[in-house]
Every structure is written in structure tokens, then in C-alpha cells.
Amino acid sequence: MQRIRELDEHYVASTYRRQPLTLVKGRGMFVEDIQGKRYLDFVGGIAVCSLGHCHPALTKAISTQAKKLMHVSNLYYTQPQAELAALLSRVVPKGIDKFFFCNSGAEAIEGAFKLAIKHTRRQRIISMQGSFHGRTAATVGATWKSNYREPFEAIIPKIFDFVPFDDIAAVERAMGEQTAAVIVEPIQGEGGVNVPSNDYLPGLRKLCDEHNVLLICDEVQTGMGRTGKWFACEHWGVEPDEITMAKALGGGFPIGCLGAMAEVMNSFSPGDHASTFGGNPLACATAKAVIKTMTRLKLPQRAAKIGVYFKRRLDELTDKHGCVREVRGLGLMLAMEISNKQIADAAVAEARDRGFLINCTADKVLRFLPPLIVERKHIDRLIEALDGILTEVEK
């Protein structure tokens, strides 16, 4: 452990606040550290490992494809990419017809911005307070947290107008002749798992239609069954013009994707956008296995059902612990807001010591993003531990 930490600190960029843990293997709901201690994982690689760790369908798909063809670039057609696009078309919201493949959520969102500007020939994009869209120049520009943006103002395009989340009137006031698109996370993730009111997304859809503005749904964290639907916007019956996905799409293997209505995507011409590694055969074969396995196991439906149970168990803690302010979320994207950062951070550390991985976001929000294969017995074990942890840290 000490040697790994020393190597990391000496050779790896200091861009992460790592927890004192070196993970070496995983299987299903569990990961194991270098000392052999096992942990129940309620972080899931930050909503990535939705099938759990090292699912046999994924390891088989990766191994099989790696023996055939890993990379040739997008100068040529490949079977896995074409088949993945066709497979995705069956699970995305109605109207999304074409796809651009890349390597991450941030890349997918950058592509969405370029496509919106190319299609509309306008120059501005409305984003939400509390949003998180990525760390590249454009996506961090659309991200609300000022300390992510301000050190890099020199390279951030000045095209974003921020408005309060869940406020239709504010969006309408911000719209102008140069507004190309509105980007929104159906449920804000890094912002604290903020669920909007029921009329918000339908109101955005109506407003965008009235002003001939594109609606971009950032489903990088909420997509692929996480909230109990394949994509969170489906909870409100909303069909976006563009949709972005990544994280769980590869189940742990890097892949990102921008989907759009054909009319919109066809605004891209050869040379307008590209990615050397995007949509490579290995990534696409893995994503195909993810979608097929999720479909076979009915994981979106399962997330909806077990998510209700998980939320009810978390709600029980609000009645017992004064430090718990609110429990919120949908499906298996859940959060418990704590009264202050010190208690939240202490809870994460104590949970780790007891063999549970949980995450804190937005300073004082405990976020739970377990693999969609999580079982009631795993949830019960976490709740029992959290009950004891909150009792201790409240003292």
C-alpha cells in the first residue's frame, strides 16, 4: 500500500483527493484492497459499473473482441460500431436516430455543443446552476461550480448563460436570438442528486419548441437504467433533440456517445467532428454486451423496484438522526443530505473502515450509486452500518 502511494504521488498528476485505499480486484458488488479486505461498493465507479465488477458477459466480450480487432480508426467501417448504434436505437428515447461515438461523457457533450451550434447557426447555450458537464474547456464552461471554471477562464468559451435549476421562467428570460440550445441533467448528479418538479422537463421541451432551440439532455450519469428507466428524461415523457451518455454504457470500459435526431445529426458533415479512438471495436463490443445483459436481466426495471426499497430504508434514518436533512433521488441514484460537511466526510471515512464504499458530493450529500445488481441484503447491511455510523459521528 505504501509503495503504491509513493509511486502515485511521485509520478501521477495530483488532480485527485484519493482515499487511503488501493483496490486490486472486484467481483459483483464487492471490491478488494491490496491487503485483502473486501468492501461493498455503493459508488460503482461513480455510476459506471452498473453490472457490477468483472461481469462475465463483459469480460467475455472484451476477451473475444481483443483477439479479433481492437482498433483501426474511423477511416473504415467496423461491425461492432454499426451493430452498437442499431442496438442503442432500441433503448434511447423516441426520435434519437443517429449516434457519434467517443471516449467519455465530456467528449460527448463537447460534440453536442458543436452540433447544436452547427445546426442552428447560433452561438449561445443555456446551462443550469448546480450543473456538472465535464472538465474540458467547453464542458467546464457549462459547469456551474465556479472553482472548476475560474482558474481556466482564459480558455473557456464565453457562450454559456446560467439560470437556476428547476425554474422555467428563468430559462425563458435567458433565451435570446442567439440561443442554440438548453443543456440539462434530468437529475443533477454532482450537484447533489437534485430531482426537478414534474413540470420542469416537459416545460423545457415546450419552451425549446416555441423558440426553435435544441434541448440537450446530459444523461452521462442518469442514463443506462440508473434511475429506473433506460434514460431519466423518460420519467417525464420528454424526447430531447440530443442526448449524451457514457459511464454505464461501457460498464467500466471507456466509451461515450452523442445521440441526436437524424435531422439534427445530419448537420454534421465529414470533417466537422471526429475521434481517433471513438467507437473502436473493443469499446463497442463491450457496450453491446452491456445493453444485451441489461435487457436480459431487466436491470432498468429492477433498479426502479429495488430503488424504492433502498429509499425507504434511507428514509428510516431521517427519523432517527437529526443530522439527516433529506433523502432524495430516483431508482438507484439516491442521496442523503447531511447537516454539515464534517459529519458527511466522517461518515464516508467510517463507512470505509467498516467495509462500505460511499461517496460525498456537493460538500455534504452522501450519494449512493451502486451496481444495478445490488440486492436487499446488501442494502440492509449498509443501512445497519449507517445507523451506527451516524450515531457515532453526531456525538
C-alpha positions, 0 to 999 in steps of 0.5 A: 500500500505504501509503495503504491502511494509513493509511486502515485504521488511521485509520478501521477498528476495530483488532480485527485483527493484519493482515499487511503485505499488501493483496490486490486480486484472486484467481483459483483458488488464487492471490491478488494484492497491490496491487503485483502479486505473486501468492501461493498461498493455503493459508488460503482465507479461513480455510476459506471459499473452498473453490472457490477465488477468483472461481469462475465458477459463483459469480460467475455466480450472484451476477451473475444473482441481483443483477439479479433480487432481492437482498433483501426480508426474511423477511416473504415467501417467496423461491425461492432460500431454499426451493430452498437448504434442499431442496438442503442436505437432500441433503448434511447428515447423516441426520435434519437436516430443517429449516434457519434461515438467517443471516449467519455461523457465530456467528449460527448457533450463537447460534440453536442455543443458543436452540433447544436451550434452547427445546426442552428447557426447560433452561438449561445447555450443555456446551462443550469446552476448546480450543473456538472458537464465535464472538465474540458474547456467547453464542458467546464464552461457549462459547469456551474461550480465556479472553482472548476471554471475560474482558474481556466477562464482564459480558455473557456468559451464565453457562450454559456448563460446560467439560470437556476435549476428547476425554474422555467421562467428563468430559462425563458428570460435567458433565451435570446436570438442567439440561443442554440440550445438548453443543456440539462441533467434530468437529475443533477448528479454532482450537484447533489442528486437534485430531482426537478418538479414534474413540470420542469422537463416537459416545460423545457421541451415546450419552451425549446419548441416555441423558440426553435432551440435544441434541448440537450439532455446530459444523461452521462450519469442518469442514463443506462437504467440508473434511475429506473428507466433506460434514460431519466428524461423518460420519467417525464415523457420528454424526447430531447433533440440530443442526448449524451451518455457514457459511464454505464454504457461501457460498464467500466470500459471507456466509451461515450456517445452523442445521440441526436435526431437524424435531422439534427445529426445530419448537420454534421458533415465529414470533417466537422467532428471526429475521434481517433479512438471513438467507437473502436471495436473493443469499446463497442463490443463491450457496450453491446454486451452491456445493453444485451445483459441489461435487457436480459436481466431487466436491470432498468426495471429492477433498479426502479423496484429495488430503488424504492426499497433502498429509499425507504430504508434511507428514509428510516434514518431521517427519523432517527438522526437529526443530522439527516436533512433529506433523502432524495433521488430516483431508482438507484441514484439516491442521496442523503443530505447531511447537516454539515460537511464534517459529519458527511466526510466522517461518515464516508471515512467510517463507512470505509473502515467498516467495509462500505464504499460511499461517496460525498458530493456537493460538500455534504450529500452522501450519494449512493450509486451502486451496481444495478445488481445490488440486492436487499441484503446488501442494502440492509447491511449498509443501512445497519452500518449507517445507523451506527455510523451516524450515531457515532459521528453526531456525538 
